Amino acid sequence: MRLATITLPGRGETDRLLAALAARLQGQGVALAGAVQFNVECGEDCEMEVQVLPDGPVIGISQSLGPGSQGCRLDAGALEAAVAEVAARMAGARLLIVNKFGKHEAEGRGFRTLIAEALASGMPVLLGVNAMNMQSFQVFAEGLAEPVLPDTLDAWLAEVLA
């Protein structure tokens, strides 16, 4: 079982890295499953979208809270639709990439079950985890996760994809 996390400082840095990584790996012919967020610059409406890997739709996972709202609001139904799209594309994948182990995963929803199923089947998993959700993630991972940094990510990938 290989589970790696990446946490970069700065808003959107982890998302940018994972989206670029997914594009690079797909360009190299690596069969991927998962979801990456590519629109990391949120404006006033803070519309979040994920690209379902490898060939799935772009799904908006945020909902507008209207004028005066602060921050983003996840649309749980849209997130679950993204999870279902990823689940339908898992066969044959060599790596699962998920942009974030977030609040919903911490509560047992979202991508959590899919992550566990991938690991149980022997598929390596790479997750973005932010500081706010790290404690919940550590409980989920039971000490089995490997933190990676941008300069160690390629070595981890070479190991798990060999």
C-alpha positions as CSV (number, residue, x, y, z in Angstrom):
1,M,0.0,0.0,0.0
2,R,1.5,3.3,-1.1
3,L,-0.2,6.5,0.0
4,A,1.5,9.9,-0.4
5,T,0.5,13.4,0.6
6,I,1.6,16.7,-0.7
7,T,1.0,20.0,1.1
8,L,2.4,23.2,-0.4
9,P,2.1,26.6,1.2
10,G,0.1,29.3,-0.6
11,R,-3.4,29.1,-1.9
12,G,-3.7,26.9,-4.9
13,E,-0.1,25.7,-5.1
14,T,-1.0,22.1,-4.4
15,D,-3.8,22.2,-6.9
16,R,-1.5,23.7,-9.6
17,L,1.2,21.1,-8.9
18,L,-1.2,18.1,-9.0
19,A,-2.9,19.4,-12.2
20,A,0.4,19.8,-13.9
21,L,1.6,16.4,-12.7
22,A,-1.5,14.7,-14.0
23,A,-1.1,16.4,-17.4
24,R,2.6,15.3,-17.5
25,L,1.9,11.7,-16.5
26,Q,-0.9,11.4,-19.0
27,G,1.4,12.8,-21.7
28,Q,3.8,9.9,-20.8
29,G,1.0,7.4,-21.2
30,V,0.5,6.6,-17.5
31,A,-3.1,5.5,-16.8
32,L,-4.6,7.7,-14.1
33,A,-7.8,8.0,-12.2
34,G,-8.8,10.8,-9.9
35,A,-9.7,14.5,-10.0
36,V,-7.6,17.6,-10.1
37,Q,-8.6,21.2,-9.6
38,F,-7.2,23.5,-12.3
39,N,-9.0,26.8,-11.7
40,V,-7.3,27.8,-8.5
41,E,-7.6,31.5,-8.9
42,C,-10.9,32.2,-7.2
43,G,-12.6,35.5,-8.0
44,E,-15.6,36.9,-6.2
45,D,-17.7,33.9,-7.0
46,C,-15.0,31.4,-6.1
47,E,-16.1,28.8,-8.6
48,M,-14.2,25.6,-8.1
49,E,-14.1,23.0,-10.8
50,V,-12.4,19.6,-10.9
51,Q,-11.3,17.7,-14.0
52,V,-12.1,14.0,-13.7
53,L,-9.1,11.9,-14.8
54,P,-8.3,10.6,-17.3
55,D,-11.0,11.7,-19.8
56,G,-13.9,12.7,-17.7
57,P,-15.9,15.9,-17.5
58,V,-15.1,19.1,-15.7
59,I,-17.5,19.4,-12.8
60,G,-18.2,22.5,-10.8
61,I,-18.1,21.6,-7.2
62,S,-18.9,25.0,-5.6
63,Q,-22.2,26.8,-5.1
64,S,-22.7,30.5,-4.9
65,L,-23.7,31.9,-1.5
66,G,-24.6,35.2,-2.9
67,P,-23.4,38.8,-2.3
68,G,-21.7,39.4,1.0
69,S,-20.6,35.8,1.4
70,Q,-17.0,35.1,2.3
71,G,-15.0,32.1,1.1
72,C,-16.1,29.2,-1.0
73,R,-18.9,26.8,-0.4
74,L,-18.6,23.2,-1.6
75,D,-21.6,21.7,-3.3
76,A,-21.7,18.3,-1.7
77,G,-23.9,16.8,-4.4
78,A,-21.5,17.9,-7.2
79,L,-18.6,16.5,-5.2
80,E,-20.4,13.1,-5.0
81,A,-21.1,13.3,-8.8
82,A,-17.3,13.8,-9.3
83,V,-16.6,10.8,-7.0
84,A,-19.0,8.6,-9.1
85,E,-17.3,9.8,-12.3
86,V,-13.9,8.8,-11.0
87,A,-15.2,5.5,-9.7
88,A,-16.4,4.6,-13.2
89,R,-12.9,5.2,-14.6
90,M,-10.8,3.3,-12.0
91,A,-10.3,0.1,-14.0
92,G,-6.9,-0.1,-15.5
93,A,-5.5,3.0,-13.6
94,R,-2.0,2.8,-12.2
95,L,-2.3,5.8,-9.9
96,L,-5.2,7.7,-8.1
97,I,-4.6,11.4,-7.7
98,V,-7.1,13.4,-5.6
99,N,-6.7,17.1,-5.3
100,K,-7.8,17.3,-1.7
101,F,-8.5,15.3,1.3
102,G,-11.0,17.9,2.6
103,K,-13.7,18.3,5.1
104,H,-16.0,15.8,3.5
105,E,-13.4,13.1,3.4
106,A,-12.6,13.9,7.0
107,E,-16.3,13.2,7.8
108,G,-16.3,9.9,5.9
109,R,-17.7,11.2,2.6
110,G,-16.4,12.5,-0.7
111,F,-13.4,10.5,-2.0
112,R,-12.7,8.7,1.2
113,T,-14.1,5.3,0.3
114,L,-12.6,5.5,-3.2
115,I,-9.2,6.2,-1.7
116,A,-9.5,3.3,0.7
117,E,-10.6,1.0,-2.1
118,A,-7.7,2.0,-4.3
119,L,-5.3,1.3,-1.5
120,A,-6.9,-2.0,-0.8
121,S,-6.5,-3.0,-4.4
122,G,-2.8,-2.1,-4.4
123,M,-3.2,1.1,-6.4
124,P,-0.9,3.9,-5.2
125,V,-2.6,7.1,-4.1
126,L,-1.4,10.7,-4.2
127,L,-3.4,13.3,-2.2
128,G,-3.3,16.9,-1.6
129,V,-3.9,17.6,2.1
130,N,-4.0,21.1,3.6
131,A,-3.0,21.9,7.2
132,M,-6.7,22.4,8.2
133,N,-7.5,18.7,7.4
134,M,-4.1,17.1,8.3
135,Q,-5.2,15.8,11.7
136,S,-8.3,14.1,10.3
137,F,-6.2,12.7,7.5
138,Q,-3.7,11.3,9.9
139,V,-6.5,9.5,11.7
140,F,-7.7,8.1,8.4
141,A,-4.2,7.0,7.2
142,E,-3.2,5.4,10.6
143,G,0.4,6.5,10.1
144,L,0.8,4.8,6.7
145,A,1.0,8.0,4.6
146,E,4.3,9.2,3.2
147,P,4.7,13.0,2.9
148,V,6.3,14.0,-0.4
149,L,7.7,17.4,-1.5
150,P,8.0,18.6,-5.1
151,D,11.7,17.6,-5.2
152,T,11.0,14.0,-4.0
153,L,7.7,13.5,-5.9
154,D,9.4,12.1,-9.1
155,A,11.4,9.6,-7.1
156,W,8.2,8.4,-5.3
157,L,6.4,8.1,-8.6
158,A,9.2,6.2,-10.2
159,E,9.1,3.8,-7.3
160,V,5.3,3.2,-7.2
161,L,4.9,3.1,-11.0
162,A,7.8,0.7,-11.7
